[in-house]
Amino acid sequence: MDELTLYSDGGTLVTSTRFVVGTSTYAMSQITSVTTVAIPKSTRLLIWGVVVALCGVSCVGIGASSSGGGASTLGVLQLLVGAAMVAAYVLVLKAQYAVSIGTSGGQVRALVSTDMAAVAKIAGALTQVIVMRR
């Protein structure tokens, strides 16, 4: 039987006999299941941004009340850094999606990407190869 290519894009290849991701190659005969997994954004950056911003607000409030109305430079700086961290969480960080394959050795996250459509296409191609084998 000739090797049939079902998906090929950059460093990812799905054929009837193998699944290649970067430098890793998996034999399709060893893959027993395929699932897609949504990996949510880590909230660590958001939490730290809020904490730093609240510290900045506190410093600005203390500086304003103790020095007769002037805001603390440290407080303003903390407030800006905290706001930048929250903005980075909202605007820059993206949820990730993974193709998880089941083998006799267990589950492996073979591919992780922020492109949900590409992950779905790869998972579909892998599923199609598993169905073709039977």
Solvent accessible surface area in square Angstrom, and as a share of the most:
residue,aa,sasa,rsa
1,M,198,0.88
2,D,127,0.66
3,E,78,0.35
4,L,94,0.47
5,T,74,0.43
6,L,46,0.23
7,Y,33,0.12
8,S,77,0.50
9,D,84,0.44
10,G,83,0.80
11,G,50,0.48
12,T,15,0.09
13,L,39,0.19
14,V,0,0.00
15,T,2,0.01
16,S,11,0.07
17,T,73,0.43
18,R,92,0.33
19,F,0,0.00
20,V,26,0.15
21,V,25,0.14
22,G,52,0.50
23,T,147,0.86
24,S,50,0.32
25,T,85,0.50
26,Y,48,0.18
27,A,47,0.36
28,M,1,0.00
29,S,79,0.51
30,Q,103,0.46
31,I,0,0.00
32,T,82,0.48
33,S,46,0.30
34,V,27,0.15
35,T,68,0.39
36,T,76,0.44
37,V,47,0.27
38,A,71,0.55
39,I,38,0.20
40,P,110,0.69
41,K,62,0.26
42,S,63,0.41
43,T,68,0.40
44,R,178,0.65
45,L,54,0.27
46,L,53,0.26
47,I,99,0.50
48,W,147,0.52
49,G,0,0.00
50,V,66,0.38
51,V,65,0.37
52,V,34,0.20
53,A,18,0.14
54,L,112,0.55
55,C,60,0.36
56,G,0,0.00
57,V,80,0.46
58,S,58,0.37
59,C,37,0.22
60,V,36,0.21
61,G,40,0.39
62,I,113,0.57
63,G,12,0.11
64,A,35,0.27
65,S,94,0.61
66,S,90,0.58
67,S,79,0.51
68,G,76,0.73
69,G,58,0.56
70,G,39,0.38
71,A,60,0.46
72,S,33,0.22
73,T,117,0.68
74,L,105,0.52
75,G,0,0.00
76,V,62,0.36
77,L,100,0.50
78,Q,48,0.21
79,L,66,0.33
80,L,113,0.56
81,V,70,0.41
82,G,0,0.00
83,A,54,0.42
84,A,61,0.47
85,M,46,0.20
86,V,43,0.24
87,A,43,0.33
88,A,35,0.27
89,Y,29,0.11
90,V,91,0.52
91,L,137,0.68
92,V,104,0.60
93,L,72,0.36
94,K,134,0.57
95,A,37,0.29
96,Q,75,0.33
97,Y,49,0.18
98,A,0,0.00
99,V,0,0.00
100,S,6,0.04
101,I,0,0.00
102,G,4,0.04
103,T,35,0.21
104,S,110,0.71
105,G,80,0.77
106,G,33,0.31
107,Q,114,0.51
108,V,56,0.32
109,R,136,0.50
110,A,14,0.11
111,L,26,0.13
112,V,69,0.40
113,S,31,0.20
114,T,71,0.41
115,D,73,0.38
116,M,119,0.53
117,A,61,0.47
118,A,21,0.16
119,V,2,0.01
120,A,56,0.43
121,K,130,0.55
122,I,4,0.02
123,A,11,0.08
124,G,39,0.38
125,A,9,0.07
126,L,0,0.00
127,T,65,0.38
128,Q,95,0.42
129,V,1,0.01
130,I,15,0.08
131,V,99,0.57
132,M,79,0.35
133,R,97,0.35
134,R,209,0.76
